[in-house]
Amino acid sequence: MKDAFKIAFWNLIVLRGFFYALILTYASIVDIRNKIIPDKVHVLIILLSLCSLNSFNSILGFLIVPIPFLITAFIKGDGIGGGDIKFMAANGLFLGLKGGFIGSFIGLTLAVLINIAYYKIKNKDKEISFPLAPYLSIGCFLTYLLF
């Protein structure tokens, strides 16, 4: 009986990770094509979060993780959009406070490194915008897998 619960538990974790990966992939593709993250992405991540809500930590992640994105959007004006802010709020709920910040850090680090290399190779203007969702998705999913 104990083994059955273990198997069911691990199946739930794998299934949850599979759906999370699907949602993140969809968000990335739509952001690359249209430079927008649809609200249904945030809703789906929030619904997926309810499967194993670690209440206080998850709520803190939901409230605090998007704050740096919000501040950057106010200071910079253009660049980080409302979709990115809501995306990280939903991921903060899913991953919790620590996981949300780790996912943000990994994603933003990837975005900076890859785009610096891209701009150097292509001799592009540094003011060109690029979608953040693919990088944030990679960072958040790696965080889900590793932490």
Residue, then its C-alpha position, 0 to 999 in steps of 0.5 A: m500500500k505504501d508503494a502505491f502511494k509513492i508511485a501515485f505521488w511520483n506520477l503526479i509530480v511527473l504529470r504536473g511537470f509535463f503540463y508545466a512544460l507544455i504551458l511554458t512552451y506555449a507561452s514561449i512560442v506565442d511570445i516569440r511570434n506575437k511579442i505577447i503572453p496571453d492571459k490564459v497562460h497565467v491562469l493555467i499556471i495558477l490552476l496548476s499551482l493549486c495542485s500542490l499549493n505551499s500556501f505561504n511560500s507560494i503566496l509570497g512568490f506570487l506577490i514578491v517575485p514580479i516586483p523587480f519586473l514591475i519596477t523595471a517596467f516603470i523605470k525603463g518604460d518599454g521593454i518588460g511588459g505586463g505579460d512578463i510581470k504576470f508571467m513571473a507572478a504566476n511562476g512565483l506562485f507555482l515555484g514559491l518565493k525562492g524558486g521564483f527568484i532562482g527561475s528569474f535569475i537563470g532566465l534573465t542571465l540566459a537572456v542577457l548572455i544570449n542577446i549580447a552574443y547575438y548583438k555582437i555577431k549580427n552588429k544589431d542595435k542594442e535597443i531592439s526588443f526580444p521576447l523574455a518568455p522563452y528565457l524565463s520559461i527555461g529558467c523556471f523549468l530548470t528550477y522546477l527540475l532542480f530545486 
